[in-house]
Amino acid sequence: IKQVVANATVPVIETGTGNCHIFVDEYADFEKAKNTSDIYLQGIWAKVLAKEVSEPESFSFKTLDVLKNMTSDDFHLFEKLCSIQFNGCILQGDNTEKRISWMEQLRLRELGVINLDSSRRWHTVPVGGNNSIVDVPGGFILVFSNESEQECKVEYSTYYLSSAGNELLSVATYEMQKDYFVDFAIEIKKKY
């Protein structure tokens, strides 16, 4: 007891000797309890806490609830998704399922980090002109040129990270898969 009192980093009340009992009721969620001892998730929570201290209100309660319900494997899956997004947007192409399967995308939607309602995007490229659609981190800019006699409309599908996904993006560790964006550009070029 004296060692605890002497080395405590928070206030401790010393009452002498006694027994300490822990009771777990029948509704306890042991799976969530295991997650608190996961070293990887502890690191993620540490990043969340550090960011919250340096920038208060960086994370909504919803985001904290989403993170609370994630396992280490779930967060690794989220980081996999982060590697093919830019500014919270996931370009949907023929190559997407090679990077992250539909079942994995469904799991991320269930967790609340991605919205899988497909959104059609389009950009008009004027005759003899250019139109930049994407400024991908890492120095890529997708530019579509139109050398035809008429205006061209470039269409593609996208998914977006949810608000919780966008907030968690700041604590995720990932490397952009630049080749994904190159493959996407090549795919679009073949269509138009």
N, C-alpha and C positions, 0 to 999 in steps of 0.2 A: 504494500500500500504506500509506503514511504517513497519507493522508487517511482511509482505512478505520479504521486503528488509533486515530486521534485522534477520530473521530466515532462510533465504535461504541457501541451501547447495551448490548451483551453482551460478555463477555470474548472477546478475539481473540488468537490466537497469531500472532506475526509470525515468519515463517521466511525472509524475504528474497524473492527472485524465484523464479518457477517457472511451470509451465504448469498450467492447470486444465482437466480434461476431464470432460464429462458423457456418460454412456452411458445409453441407454434400451433396456431389454430388450423382447423381442417381445410380452410380455404387458401392457405399459403401457396404461392406460386413458386415452386422450387426452381423452375426453369429460369425465371427472372433473377432469382437469387444467384444462380450460377453465373449469369451475365455480369454481375457486379464484381465477380472475382476474375473476370477475363482481362488479362493484361492489355490486350489491344484496345478493348472498349474503354478501359481506364484511361488510356492515352487520348482517346477521342474526347472523353468527358473532360480531361485536363485541358485540352485545346479549347473546348467550349467555355469552360470556366475562365481561362486566361483571356479569351476574347471578350467575354461578358464583363470582366473586370476592367479591361482597357477601353471597351466600347459598350457601355451599358445599353441594354435592350437590343442587343444584336440578334438574340434568338427569342422567338415567340414561345409561349407555353405549348402551343401545338407542336412546334419543332422539337421541343424537349420531350414531349410525350412520344413523338415518332421515334426519336433516338432511344428513349427508354425501352421501347418495344423491339428494337433491333438486336440481332445477335452479331457476333463478330463476322460470321459468314455473310449476313445481310449487308453489313457496312462495306465489306470487301466487294460485294456485288454492286453496291451503289458507286464505289470508286471506279469500278469497271465501266459503268455507265458514264461517269464523269469524263472519262478519257475520250469519249466520242461526242461530247456536247460542246457548244460554245455559247456563252452568255445565257445559259439555261435552256438552250434549244438543241434538240436532237434531230438532225436531218435524217429522214427515212428514205433509204434507197435499197436496191437489191442486195447490197452488201451488209445491211444492218444486222440481220439475223446471224451472220457469220461471226459478228463481234459480241452480240448479246442476244440470246435466244428469246423467243416469244414468251416462254414460261418464266424466264428470268425477268423480263419486262413486266409480266403480270404480278410477280412477287413484289417488285418494286412499287407497283401501283397499290397493291394491298397494304404495303407499309406506309404509303402516303408520300412518296418522294417524287413520283412522276405522274403526269396526267396523260393517259393514252388516247384521249380523244384527238383523233387525227385532224390536223389543220392543213388545209391546202394553202400554199403560199405561191404567189406569182410575181414576176417582175417583167415589166415591159422594156424591151430593148429596142430603141428607135432605129430607123433605117440608117445604116452607116455609122451607128453609134455604139456606145458601151454602157453597161449597167453593172455596177458592183453589187453583189448580194451579200457576201459574207466576209467579215474580217475575222479570220480565225486566229486565236492566240498562237504564236509561233511564227508569225510573219506571212501567213497566207491571205491573199485576197482573191476571191473567185470573181473573175470579171468575164462577162459574156458579151461578145462582140456580135454585131449583126451586119453582115455584108450583103444581105439580100435586098430585094426591091421593096419589101414591105416590113412593117413593124412585127416583131417577134415577141411572143408571150412565153416566158419560161416558167413552168409550174413544177412544184415538188411538195411533198408532204413533210410535216414536222410534228414532233411531240415536244412537250415542254416539261421541265422540272416544276414541281409544285412549289409553293412558297417555302415549305419545309425543306424541300430538296435544294432550293436556291440558298437558303440559310446554311444548310449543312455543307454545301459546296466549299465554303470558306475554311472548313476544318478537314476536308478530305485530302488524301495524298494520292495523286495520280499523275500520269504523264500523257499528254495529248497524243492520240494516235493520228499523226499527220497523214499517214497513208490512207486512212479512212476518208478524209476530206478530199484527197487527191482522187481516190476511186469514185467518190460521189461526183466530183466535177467531170470526170471522164464519162460516167454514166449519163449525166445530164447532156453532155456534149453529143453523145451518140443519138439522143432523142431529138435534138434540135438541129 
